[in-house]
Amino acid sequence: MTADNKSIDDQINAYIQLLNASQKMAVLTVAKTFTEQQTDNNYSTELITELDKRYEDYTNGAVLVSEDDVNTRLSTIITKNKLL
């Protein structure tokens, strides 16, 4: 977390304490909505898992994978999950 984010978090926490229960629920709803939208735009777990596996295999020298193979498999995952 950067200093700017900490400052923003501190400000949010200070203001939250001044709100009543109904207002806090409204803020919670907005935060949940932002989080859901952010999650929708993130890469799929399947893609991240595949990238992690490939990177581990590469760094360990366990498997030599061609660039074409990587591109083909990632393209399939991206297309399947409509990520681009």
N, C-alpha and C positions, 0 to 999 in steps of 0.2 A: 504494500500500500504506500502510495506516495504521500508527501506532506500535504499536497493539495487535497487528496482524497480524505486524509485524516481530518483536515480542516472542515471539509464538507460534511463528513460524518458527525463531527462535533456540533456543527451548526444544526444538522437535522435532529440530533439527540436533544439539543437544547430547546428547539421549537416543539418537538413531540411532547415534551413534558408539560407544555402549556395548553395542550389540546384536551377537549373533553372526549369521552368514549366514542361518540358518533363521528367526530372529526378524525380520531385515530383510525377508525374503521375505514373511512374514506381514503386516508393516506395508505393504509394497508392494501386496499383494493387497487389503488394506482400502482403501488410497488409490485404487487402480484402480476398485474397486467404487463408492466414493463418486463418483468422476469420471463413471463410466458412468451412474449414477442421475441425476446433475446434468445431464448431456447429454440424457438422455431427457426431462427436464422443460423444457428450453429451447425457445424458438421455433425453428421450422425455418429453415434457410438461405434457403429460398425466400421466406418471410415477411420476413425481415430484408432481403434483396435488394430486394424489392418496396418496402418502407418507405424504404430508402435512395434508390431510384430516384425515388419519388414526392417525397421531400423535396428532392432535387436539382432536379427539374423545377419544383417550387414556388418554391424560392429563386431559381432562374434566370429565372423568369417564362416559361419555354419552353412550358408547357402549363397551361391552366386546367382544373382537375379539380374536379368537383362533390363535395360531401361524400357524396352518395348513391353516386356511382361508387366512391369510396374505400372506403366501408363495404361495398358489395357485393363488391368484389374481395377485400378483407381477410377478409370473412366466408367467402367461398369457400375461401380458403387455410386459414383456421383450421378449417373443417369438414373439408376434405380431409385435413388432417394431424392431426385429432382433438386439437387443442391446448387446447380448453376442455371 
